[in-house]
Amino acid sequence: GAGVSQTPSNKVTEKGKYVELRCDPISGHTALYWYRQSLGQGPEFLIYFQGTGAADDSGLPNDRFFAVRPEGSVSTLKIQRTERGDSAVYLCASSNAVGQGFSTDGYTFGSGTRLTVV
Amino acid sequence: AQSVTQPDIHITVSEGASLELRCNYSYGATPYLFWYVQSPGQGLQLLLKYFSGDTLVQGIKGFEAEFKRSQSSFNLRKPSVHWSDAAEYFCAVGEGTGRRALTFGSGTRLQVQP
């Protein structure tokens, strides 16, 4: 697609429920990133995919968080047993970078999914 | 670990005035540096980046930034601010060793007065 698409744009869930957030990157971009942005803060890195594999998942806060990208395109961020502290905007980005280093065009971010846990 | 500090949480300028947003980073080697802008309800848009070479970089929307290694700074500037520049601005640093994660500052909210 023309840009990075994230669905849903808003999600309200009850504490303890399971949620899935979807990211559809720019067509042809092999690298995909998930970030989390809490209110009044800058985005924080969660996980990075190169193709189908998670190349760096060091930012995932705990084992309730998991992400997949089975065909190297769309990615799903999964959160189990949601807690009120998980409330944030979840941002996805993609780039055409391969191997080491950053792509020359930086990342392209989606508009995010605002997750509210009540 | 790398870190980014944006000392100004909120800045208000008059339309037509000049602007400088401060960014300081902590990183042992030459970093990759970025400035992003975020309008309400929108994703992050890349304004400009520094990877190497000329330390004064030009970006979109009339913005520029200067990398000063001695001061560990990458301040964003614009000579004449427009009302449409009102938004949140984030400075970010990436490692040069291949790890792709960006570390963002906490942002500076810019308000433009008519």
Interface residues (C-beta under 8 A of the other chain):
Chain A: V4 A31 Y33 Y35 G40 Q41 G42 P43 E44 F45 Y48 A55 D56 S58 G59 L91 A93 A97 G99 Q100 G101 F102 T104 D105 G106 Y107 T108 F109 G110 S111 G112
Chain B: V4 Y32 F34 Y36 G41 Q42 G43 L44 Q45 L46 K49 F51 F90 A92 G94 G96 T97 G98 R99 R100 A101 L102 T103 F104 G105 S106 G107
